[in-house]
Structures are given as structure tokens and as C-alpha cells.
Amino acid sequence: MASITIKLAGKDYEVAELTLGQIEELGVASVLAPASDPQEEMRNSFKRSLGILAAALAVQHPDMTVDSMRTLRITRTELREGVRAVLRHSGLELRDDAAPGEAPAGAA
């Protein structure tokens, strides 16, 4: 499997072939339980997205943790595109109607 490149805060990050451990972490990050409170659900959406990116970047870019990514100045579009690219790369693609952070197709 070839590597992919995602762009976060205007910088390119390579995501090589994923380890089984990374794929497991991606799957876990993508299926946080839904919240009944809309604000908490929005927070969960960001947690899912950051967890997905952190898992994918862990090997080549260990400094790109959830906490460090919270300081990046990026748009929601850049976040969404990065998450979608990582999920496609891992084989855990989003449903067409799912927002980044929602469970991938077949996860329910």
C-alpha cells in the first residue's frame, strides 16, 4: 500500500502504510458513543476527528498528538479532508451522509 499525504495547517504530513495497531486505533476513535447534548456531540465530533488523525500520524509524526493538533490553525474543511483521506487509506471510509467524526460505514 502506498503512502498518502495530508495537509494540516498548510504543512504536508506523510501517512505511510498503517500498522494493524494504527488501524485498530482509527476504528476505536471513529466510533465514540453519540451524546444526547448537541454541544457534547459537537465536542465528540472533534474528538473523533483528532483521534483519527493522531492514530494515523503516530508512527511518522509522533509529535502530532491530539493535544498538539488542538493548537493548529486550520479550517474545518482541511480537518474534514484530512480525516476522509486517512479513513479511505485505512479502509474505514465514511458514509456519504456522515460528517467527519461520525461512525464509518458498517461500524454500527
N, C-alpha and C positions, 0 to 999 in steps of 0.2 A: 504494500500500500504506500503510495506516495505521501509526502508531507503536504500540508496546506499552509497558507499564510493568512493570518487575520490581522486587521488593523485596529488598534486601540489607542486613542489619544494621538492619532497621527503617526504612530510608530508601528512597524511591521513586526509580528511575532510568528515564528515558525511553530507549527504543531506537527510533529513527526508521527509516524505510526504509533498508535496508542497501545499502552500495555493493558493487559487484562484488568489490572488494578485500577487504571485510569477509567476504563470503560465502566467498571463497577461504580466508581465514584460519580461518574457522569449520570448513570442511571439513578443512583440514590439522590443526587442533587436535583434531578428533574421531577421528582415526584413528592415534594412536600405536600402534606395534607392541606386541603383548602381551609381557609379561615372564614368564619361567619361575618366578621367585621371587614368592611371594604378597605379600610386603611391597613389593616393587618394583611389582607390578601395582596394589596399593592406591595407591602414590605416583603411578603413571601415571594412575590414575582421577582423582585430584585435579588433576594437571597438565592433563588434558584438559578438565575442568570449568572450571578457572580460565582456560585458553586460550580456550575458547569465550566465556566472559563478557567477558574483556578485548577480544577481537576485536569483539564486539557493542557494547561501550561506548566504543570507541576514538574515535569521532567526537564524540559529545555529552559524553563524560566522560573526557577523555584522562588524567586523574589516576588513573583506575581501572585500574591496571596489574596484572599478575599479582602483583608484589611487594606493592603496596599492598593488594590484596584478601586477601593472606595474614594481614593484621593485623585483619581484620574479625571480629567476634564474631557468628557466625551458626550456625544449626543445619544439619545435613546436609539436612533437609527443605527449608529455604529455598534452599540451594545447588541441590538437585535441581530444585526448581520453577523457579528462575531459568534453569537450563540448558535444561530442557524447553521453557520459553516461548520462549527465544531460538532453539532449533532449529526449533520449529514456525514461528516468524516468518520464518526464513530458508529454509524448505522442506526442511531436513535433519532430519527427525523421527527420534527414537529408535525402535527396535523395541520392541514391547510388553514383551519379556522382558529388555531391555537396561538396565543400570544407567547413571546419568549418567557420561559419560566413555567409554562403550563406543561402538563404531562405529555410526553411524546406519544405518537400513535401506538396503540397496542399496550400501553403501560397500565391502563385501567383494568 
